[in-house]
Amino acid sequence: MSAGTGHGRNPYRPGAAIRPLFLAGRDAEQRRFRAVLDASPQLPANVRITGLRGVGKSVLLKRLDELAGDGNWLTSRMQVEPRHNRDATLLEATVGLASQAQLRASRAERVRKRLRDVARHTRTLQVTWEDLSFSIDPLAGDRTTSLAKALYDATNAAVEADFAGYLLMLDEAQVLRDETDRNGQHPLSALIVAINTLQEQELPIGIVLCGLPSLSSNLLRARTYTERMFRGEQIGALSRADAADALLRPAEGTSIAIDADVVDRVVDEVEGYPFFIQLWGAELWEAARDATLTNITPALLDAVEPEIYRRLDADFYDNRVDVLTPAEQDLLMATAGCPYPPLTSADIRRRSGKTDANVNVLMGRLSDQGVVYRIQRGQYDYTAPKFHEFLQRRAGRQR
């Protein structure tokens, strides 16, 4: 992929879900995704992408959307918001996506022919639309039935229009969580049951869910079989070589070069996180251009790094704390003084002076807010890389 730009435009792109000029280190994930699509519908085209903030999940999801299009799949992609964590609102949003997909494909008979004479299952509810009949768990509810119908209609339209299938792609999917109350909200279960029901009939439909690490546990709590239903892609930091490429390749073809010593220092500092690489590159390149330098040198890095951290804290970290309640902020700031990694409930209790019950409640709320996630009982980690170091810097500013 070409990474060259003109002399005057900054070639780095720090920002949420903004694709860099050179996408480094994700070739294996792309190859596996193509293989998943090629194996459908005999094997479900389902992918679960998880990782910390700043590792490039959303950028990868956009790239997979492009690959699906190249493979002749009809796709719908949406960023899930907290308001969608309700049965009715998720149904409305998903039906809307499916309806929009239908507008891009004509309705006909091809899928229905595949589904005629489907074997009946015991203890199931038969749902019939025109001459199509298949089974949905009677406990799933009317909304799951409506969701399955909308997804079926989109898949049917896609195949009739000679697409390979229909792919639903949801970003920030960790916000979807079933309530434990049987009579509560179960949006994630509704979605999984609808998709699974259609895939059992070998319809060419797939789903890609992208989100924070808590997405995996949310899926398992919703339906235990999701562990077998999805191909898991855990997106982490780039290797040292890929991180260096991510820093160097965008600057190719510009008037500014990067000294090898600077590359080594930046790669060490950012620990392979793509957003950080783009931020360091953008600030250093801008500073070099403003100073009419042709090389980014260690001396320039020394001069600019305080501003890089100021921007990193302001753009990436601070807002994740500022939106919390005072009690949540207090507990989160207390974790700055805890041994790490990982964070443990016992250490947080000792540092904060709160009871076990208060710690559990507040850590649960921080998890719901997407600030931390539970590794296992009594152990947590942050959802953003190098967050512990940030909290220590913030604590220093507050003294």
Beta strands, then each sheet from edge to edge (+ up, - down):
strand 1: 45-50
strand 2: 73-79
strand 3: 125-129
strand 4: 132-136
strand 5: 165-171
strand 6: 205-211
strand 7: 231-234
strand 8: 257-258
strand 9: 295-296
strand 10: 343-344
strand 11: 372-376
strand 12: 379-382
sheet 1: 2+ 5+ 6+ 1+ 7+
sheet 2: 3+ 4-
sheet 3: 8+ 9+
sheet 4: 10+ 12- 11+
end
